[in-house]
């Protein structure tokens, strides 16, 4: 075991290497960890998750099909819809939309106050609704006396709030990835794979790079015992290369 003073004397690279070694020990299967090791389940593969891999492939194909159908439908609407249309229940449409936006704000505030992972999804939904609100305000008020007010609201309130929500969601996701990977280097979110899932069919997930192998007796690395680790304030045990 290492004391606090010896940890402070290590360089950041040595501490990162030690953290990887401890993480490898935590991830060691029970049959390899020896007698008395805790029987903890490791990360599950795709075949162990709920639903079969074939079902998930069908779901992905369905989503791609919906994208193609929606693209064709947009073209049909652009050609067939009239430029002007008198709408019914205008009040109900906007009151219902703003009520949903209010609920999203409230749930996002609660999740952020309680430090729940749900806040990431709420921030994305909130940004989407704010962008929709800005879009419909500007387009539906075009060539009316309220167009300038709607445009200023979109540029000064709704779109900036949506951008802040997306930035906050991105930052929280990167913080979670950094905490899970125990490293300070986090790749772009679009490059990070879904951890715990294997490659299936046409969908290939690039696995995350594992921690570098720890050479036995490497310089600056403390001797780690397979038992429960503890950090004591006094000189209980010494690190390799440190004076006793």
C-alpha positions as CSV (number, residue, x, y, z in Angstrom):
1,X,0.0,0.0,0.0
2,X,1.1,3.5,-0.7
3,X,0.8,6.6,1.5
4,X,-0.3,10.0,0.4
5,X,3.2,11.6,0.3
6,X,4.3,8.9,-2.2
7,X,1.3,9.6,-4.4
8,X,2.2,13.3,-4.4
9,X,5.7,12.5,-5.5
10,X,4.6,10.6,-8.6
11,X,4.3,12.3,-11.9
12,X,0.9,12.6,-13.6
13,X,1.9,9.9,-16.0
14,X,2.8,7.5,-13.2
15,X,-0.4,8.2,-11.4
16,X,-2.4,7.5,-14.6
17,X,-0.5,4.3,-15.0
18,X,-1.2,3.3,-11.5
19,X,-4.9,4.1,-12.0
20,X,-5.0,1.8,-15.0
21,X,-3.4,-1.0,-13.0
22,X,-6.0,-0.6,-10.3
23,X,-8.7,-0.6,-12.9
24,X,-7.4,-3.8,-14.4
25,X,-7.4,-5.4,-11.0
26,X,-11.0,-4.4,-10.5
27,X,-12.0,-5.8,-13.9
28,X,-10.2,-9.2,-13.3
29,X,-12.6,-12.1,-13.5
30,X,-13.2,-13.9,-10.2
31,X,-11.7,-17.1,-11.5
32,X,-8.5,-15.2,-12.3
33,X,-8.4,-13.1,-9.2
34,X,-7.7,-15.9,-6.9
35,X,-9.6,-17.1,-3.8
36,X,-11.5,-14.5,-1.8
37,X,-11.9,-12.2,-4.7
38,X,-15.3,-10.4,-4.9
39,X,-17.8,-11.9,-7.3
40,X,-18.7,-8.8,-9.3
41,X,-20.2,-9.0,-12.8
42,X,-18.1,-7.4,-15.5
43,X,-19.4,-5.3,-18.4
44,X,-22.1,-7.1,-20.5
45,X,-21.7,-7.8,-24.1
46,X,-24.4,-7.1,-26.7
47,X,-25.7,-10.7,-26.6
48,X,-26.3,-10.3,-22.9
49,X,-28.3,-7.1,-23.1
50,X,-32.1,-7.0,-23.4
51,X,-33.4,-7.9,-26.8
52,X,-31.6,-10.0,-29.5
53,X,-29.0,-8.5,-31.8
54,X,-31.3,-9.2,-34.7
55,X,-34.0,-7.1,-33.2
56,X,-31.6,-4.2,-32.7
57,X,-30.5,-4.5,-36.4
58,X,-34.1,-4.4,-37.5
59,X,-34.7,-1.3,-35.4
60,X,-31.7,0.4,-37.0
61,X,-32.9,-0.5,-40.5
62,X,-36.4,0.8,-39.6
63,X,-34.9,4.2,-38.5
64,X,-32.9,4.4,-41.8
65,X,-36.1,3.6,-43.7
66,X,-38.0,6.3,-41.9
67,X,-35.3,8.8,-42.9
68,X,-35.7,7.9,-46.5
69,X,-39.5,8.0,-46.4
70,X,-39.4,11.3,-44.6
71,X,-37.1,12.8,-47.2
72,X,-39.5,11.8,-49.9
73,X,-42.4,13.1,-48.0
74,X,-40.7,16.5,-47.6
75,X,-40.4,16.7,-51.3
76,X,-44.1,15.9,-51.8
77,X,-45.1,18.6,-49.2
78,X,-42.9,21.2,-50.9
79,X,-44.7,20.6,-54.2
80,X,-48.4,20.1,-53.1
81,X,-48.9,22.3,-50.0
82,X,-50.5,25.7,-50.5
83,X,-48.4,28.7,-49.6
84,X,-51.1,30.1,-47.3
85,X,-53.5,28.1,-45.1
86,X,-56.1,29.1,-42.5
87,X,-55.5,27.0,-39.5
88,X,-58.0,25.7,-36.9
89,X,-57.6,25.7,-33.1
90,X,-54.6,28.0,-33.3
91,X,-54.8,28.8,-29.6
92,X,-54.8,25.1,-28.6
93,X,-51.8,24.3,-30.7
94,X,-49.6,27.0,-29.2
95,X,-50.8,26.7,-25.7
96,X,-50.2,22.9,-25.8
97,X,-46.7,23.4,-27.3
98,X,-45.7,26.0,-24.7
99,X,-47.1,23.8,-21.9
100,X,-44.8,21.0,-23.1
101,X,-41.9,23.4,-23.2
102,X,-42.7,24.5,-19.6
103,X,-42.8,20.9,-18.4
104,X,-39.4,20.3,-20.1
105,X,-37.9,23.3,-18.4
106,X,-39.2,22.1,-15.0
107,X,-37.9,18.5,-15.4
108,X,-34.5,19.8,-16.6
109,X,-34.3,22.1,-13.6
110,X,-35.2,19.2,-11.2
111,X,-32.7,16.8,-12.8
112,X,-30.0,19.4,-12.7
113,X,-30.7,20.3,-9.1
114,X,-30.7,16.6,-8.1
115,X,-27.6,15.8,-10.2
116,X,-29.4,13.1,-12.2
117,X,-28.1,11.6,-15.4
118,X,-31.6,12.4,-16.8
119,X,-30.5,16.0,-17.2
120,X,-28.5,15.2,-20.3
121,X,-31.6,13.9,-22.2
122,X,-33.7,16.8,-20.8
123,X,-31.2,19.3,-22.1
124,X,-31.3,17.8,-25.6
125,X,-35.1,17.7,-25.6
126,X,-35.2,21.3,-24.3
127,X,-32.8,22.5,-27.1
128,X,-34.9,20.8,-29.7
129,X,-38.2,22.3,-28.5
130,X,-36.6,25.8,-28.3
131,X,-35.4,25.5,-31.9
132,X,-38.8,24.4,-33.0
133,X,-40.3,27.3,-31.1
134,X,-38.0,29.7,-32.9
135,X,-38.7,28.2,-36.3
136,X,-42.4,28.3,-36.1
137,X,-42.5,31.8,-34.5
138,X,-40.4,33.2,-37.4
139,X,-42.0,31.4,-40.3
140,X,-45.6,31.7,-39.2
141,X,-45.2,35.4,-38.5
142,X,-43.6,36.1,-41.8
143,X,-45.1,39.2,-43.6
144,X,-47.1,40.1,-40.4
145,X,-46.7,42.9,-37.9
146,X,-45.3,40.5,-35.3
147,X,-42.4,39.3,-37.5
148,X,-39.8,41.6,-36.0
149,X,-40.7,40.6,-32.4
150,X,-40.6,36.9,-33.3
151,X,-37.2,37.3,-35.0
152,X,-35.7,39.2,-32.1
153,X,-37.1,36.6,-29.6
154,X,-35.6,33.8,-31.8
155,X,-32.2,35.4,-32.1
156,X,-31.9,36.8,-28.5
157,X,-33.7,34.2,-26.4
158,X,-34.7,30.9,-27.9
159,X,-31.7,30.0,-30.1
160,X,-29.1,31.2,-27.4
161,X,-30.9,29.1,-24.8
162,X,-30.9,26.1,-27.2
163,X,-27.2,26.5,-27.8
164,X,-26.5,26.7,-24.1
165,X,-28.5,23.5,-23.5
166,X,-26.6,21.6,-26.1
167,X,-23.3,22.9,-24.8
168,X,-24.2,21.8,-21.3
169,X,-25.3,18.4,-22.5
170,X,-22.1,17.9,-24.5
171,X,-20.0,18.9,-21.5
172,X,-21.8,16.6,-19.1
173,X,-21.5,13.7,-21.5
174,X,-17.7,14.3,-21.8
175,X,-17.4,14.5,-18.1
176,X,-19.1,11.1,-17.7
177,X,-16.9,9.6,-20.3
178,X,-13.8,11.0,-18.6
179,X,-14.9,9.7,-15.3
180,X,-15.7,6.2,-16.7
181,X,-12.4,6.0,-18.7
182,X,-10.4,7.5,-15.8
183,X,-8.3,9.6,-18.2
184,X,-8.1,13.3,-19.0
185,X,-8.1,12.8,-22.8
186,X,-11.6,12.5,-24.2
187,X,-12.2,12.1,-28.0
188,X,-15.0,13.9,-29.8
189,X,-18.4,12.5,-28.9
190,X,-19.2,11.3,-32.4
191,X,-16.1,9.1,-32.2
192,X,-16.9,7.5,-28.9
193,X,-18.5,4.0,-29.3
194,X,-21.3,2.5,-27.3
195,X,-19.4,0.7,-24.6
196,X,-20.4,-2.8,-23.8
197,X,-21.7,-3.6,-27.3
198,X,-20.0,-5.9,-29.8
199,X,-19.8,-5.4,-33.5
200,X,-22.8,-7.0,-35.3
201,X,-23.4,-7.3,-39.0
202,X,-23.0,-4.1,-41.0
203,X,-22.7,-2.0,-37.8
204,X,-19.1,-1.8,-36.6
205,X,-18.2,-0.2,-33.3
206,X,-14.6,0.8,-32.7
207,X,-13.7,-0.3,-29.1
208,X,-12.1,2.1,-26.8
209,X,-8.4,1.9,-26.4
210,X,-7.5,-0.1,-23.2
211,X,-5.1,1.1,-20.6
212,X,-1.4,0.4,-21.6
213,X,0.0,-2.8,-20.2
214,X,1.8,-2.4,-16.9
215,X,5.3,-3.8,-17.1
216,X,6.3,-5.8,-14.0
217,X,8.6,-3.8,-11.9
218,X,8.3,-0.7,-14.0
219,X,9.9,2.5,-12.8
220,X,7.9,4.8,-10.6
221,X,5.0,2.3,-10.2
222,X,4.0,1.3,-6.8
223,X,3.7,-2.3,-5.7
224,X,0.0,-3.1,-5.8
225,X,-1.4,-6.1,-3.8
226,X,-4.4,-8.1,-5.2
227,X,-6.4,-7.4,-2.0
228,X,-8.4,-4.3,-1.1
229,X,-6.4,-1.2,-1.7
230,X,-6.0,1.5,0.9
231,X,-4.2,4.7,1.2
232,X,-2.8,5.5,4.6
233,X,-1.6,8.9,5.9
234,X,1.6,7.4,7.4
235,X,4.5,5.4,5.9
236,X,2.8,2.0,5.9
237,X,4.5,0.6,2.8
238,X,6.9,2.2,0.4
239,X,6.7,2.5,-3.4
240,X,9.3,1.0,-5.7
241,X,12.2,3.3,-5.8
242,X,11.1,5.4,-2.8
243,X,13.2,5.4,0.4
244,X,11.8,3.3,3.3
